[in-house]
Amino acid sequence: MRIKEIHIGKLKLKNNLVLSAMAGITNSAFRTLCAEGGAGLVTTEMVSCQSLKYRNRKSLKMLELSPMEHPVAVQIFGSEPQAMAQAALAAEDYGADIVDINASCPVKKIMRSGSGALLMKNPSLLSEIISRTTKLVKIPVTVKIRTGWNQNELLSPRLARIMEDSGASAVTVHARPVSMFHAGPVDYAGIEQTAKAVKLPVIGNGGVRTAADAEKIIATGCAGVAIGRAAVENPFVFRDIAMGIEERNLRQDMKEKIKLFLKFLSMNVELYGEPSGITKARKLAGFWLKGFPDSSYIRAMFMSAKTLQEAKDILVKYTDNYETN
Ligand SMILES: Cc1cc2nc3c(=O)[nH]c(=O)nc-3n(C[C@H](O)[C@H](O)[C@H](O)COP(=O)(O)O)c2cc1C
């Protein structure tokens, strides 16, 4: 895999492997692990610009960054240009290195307010959001879009040009249409045409688990690769890809993965206290423990844990059990 430094605006990233934004997952504790695991840039969960406008406590907490996770992009969503620009300013004040505009989320609740992927249907509004935001903040502004709305429809090259003209510093393209959510084949030809259409760096996203997958995205002309679900199963996937390690033998790595999960849990407890730090990790447990022997049993056991000690007892007993078998 061709690992290289890339520039996003004035910001230099040590490599071109990016942790993709994931709601309910990419909190500060998780991002810190991914930064440690070799990501060149990590991205927050999407934060609502309207909630920030009304100084919602939970949304403000989402802007808090740890010194260990930089460089970090804060992703915001909304459809009101002024509120989006103000949200970006708040992110900059909290120490964000990049602000990323979500124009790719297919969830109905988000699109109902004209936000997320619906912005792809309103390029002039998206352009106004970008230009207002870039005028207000000093940090680079990036945008995440999809290749199209439906299969066999390619919108991203034209949209990327509009973003470039509006002042964006990079564009991430999730190479699946909005209608397919997060599933289905990756449209390599679509990202290739997008990368060709603009001078700014295009970060390709979709289905990357191994160095070979990342290489396929880079071969399209993309400057970098964004990784989502594979990082939730293995926050060190960035280092593995950089080193050319193909998929790991889960059974061999079980103990290491559990150790990492416990480290994550302890950081999460520091962030949210008990029991929230443990209960908020339930969504992640589903991904992290995927493929383990008796994974539904261990997941169900984990769901009953309320404290770090209970979680530790359950997970350590589980690994010891499999080691001796
Ligand atoms: C649970 C979950 C939450 C997600 N939340 C966001 C989000 O908040 N913002 C965003 O831009 N994409 C979000 N995504 C999409 C991912 O960033 C990524 O584009 C998608 O999973 C495809 O990449 P992958 O195939 O490497 O997982 C989410 C995906 C998942 C699975």
Ligand as a Chemical Component Dictionary entry (heavy atoms), coordinates in Angstrom:
data_LIG
# 
_chem_comp.id                   LIG 
_chem_comp.type                 NON-POLYMER 
_chem_comp.pdbx_formal_charge   0 
_chem_comp.three_letter_code    LIG 
# 
loop_
_chem_comp_atom.comp_id 
_chem_comp_atom.atom_id 
_chem_comp_atom.alt_atom_id 
_chem_comp_atom.type_symbol 
_chem_comp_atom.charge 
_chem_comp_atom.model_Cartn_x 
_chem_comp_atom.model_Cartn_y 
_chem_comp_atom.model_Cartn_z 
_chem_comp_atom.pdbx_ordinal 
LIG C1  C1  C 0 -22.694 2.734  12.657 1  
LIG C2  C2  C 0 -22.302 3.696  11.572 2  
LIG C3  C3  C 0 -22.415 5.056  11.790 3  
LIG C4  C4  C 0 -22.052 5.965  10.786 4  
LIG N1  N1  N 0 -22.136 7.312  11.035 5  
LIG C5  C5  C 0 -21.660 8.203  10.104 6  
LIG C6  C6  C 0 -21.581 9.596  10.389 7  
LIG O1  O1  O 0 -21.938 10.067 11.483 8  
LIG N2  N2  N 0 -21.090 10.407 9.418  9  
LIG C7  C7  C 0 -20.657 9.932  8.200  10 
LIG O2  O2  O 0 -20.202 10.698 7.358  11 
LIG N3  N3  N 0 -20.721 8.606  7.911  12 
LIG C8  C8  C 0 -21.193 7.745  8.834  13 
LIG N4  N4  N 0 -21.175 6.401  8.566  14 
LIG C9  C9  C 0 -20.622 5.934  7.294  15 
LIG C10 C10 C 0 -19.121 5.588  7.446  16 
LIG O3  O3  O 0 -18.374 6.743  7.763  17 
LIG C11 C11 C 0 -18.578 5.018  6.150  18 
LIG O4  O4  O 0 -18.756 5.955  5.140  19 
LIG C12 C12 C 0 -19.271 3.708  5.771  20 
LIG O5  O5  O 0 -19.364 2.827  6.867  21 
LIG C13 C13 C 0 -18.521 3.029  4.621  22 
LIG O6  O6  O 0 -17.196 2.752  4.991  23 
LIG P1  P1  P 0 -16.753 1.237  5.395  24 
LIG O7  O7  O 0 -17.224 0.356  4.265  25 
LIG O8  O8  O 0 -15.266 1.318  5.546  26 
LIG O9  O9  O 0 -17.472 0.910  6.681  27 
LIG C14 C14 C 0 -21.567 5.493  9.543  28 
LIG C15 C15 C 0 -21.460 4.106  9.333  29 
LIG C16 C16 C 0 -21.808 3.218  10.323 30 
LIG C17 C17 C 0 -21.662 1.734  10.082 31 
# 
loop_
_chem_comp_bond.comp_id 
_chem_comp_bond.atom_id_1 
_chem_comp_bond.atom_id_2 
_chem_comp_bond.value_order 
_chem_comp_bond.pdbx_ordinal 
LIG C1  C2  SING 1  
LIG C2  C3  SING 2  
LIG C2  C16 DOUB 3  
LIG C3  C4  DOUB 4  
LIG C4  N1  SING 5  
LIG C4  C14 SING 6  
LIG N1  C5  DOUB 7  
LIG C5  C6  SING 8  
LIG C5  C8  SING 9  
LIG C6  O1  DOUB 10 
LIG C6  N2  SING 11 
LIG N2  C7  SING 12 
LIG C7  O2  DOUB 13 
LIG C7  N3  SING 14 
LIG N3  C8  DOUB 15 
LIG C8  N4  SING 16 
LIG N4  C9  SING 17 
LIG N4  C14 SING 18 
LIG C9  C10 SING 19 
LIG C10 O3  SING 20 
LIG C10 C11 SING 21 
LIG C11 O4  SING 22 
LIG C11 C12 SING 23 
LIG C12 O5  SING 24 
LIG C12 C13 SING 25 
LIG C13 O6  SING 26 
LIG O6  P1  SING 27 
LIG P1  O7  DOUB 28 
LIG P1  O8  SING 29 
LIG P1  O9  SING 30 
LIG C14 C15 DOUB 31 
LIG C15 C16 SING 32 
LIG C16 C17 SING 33 
# 
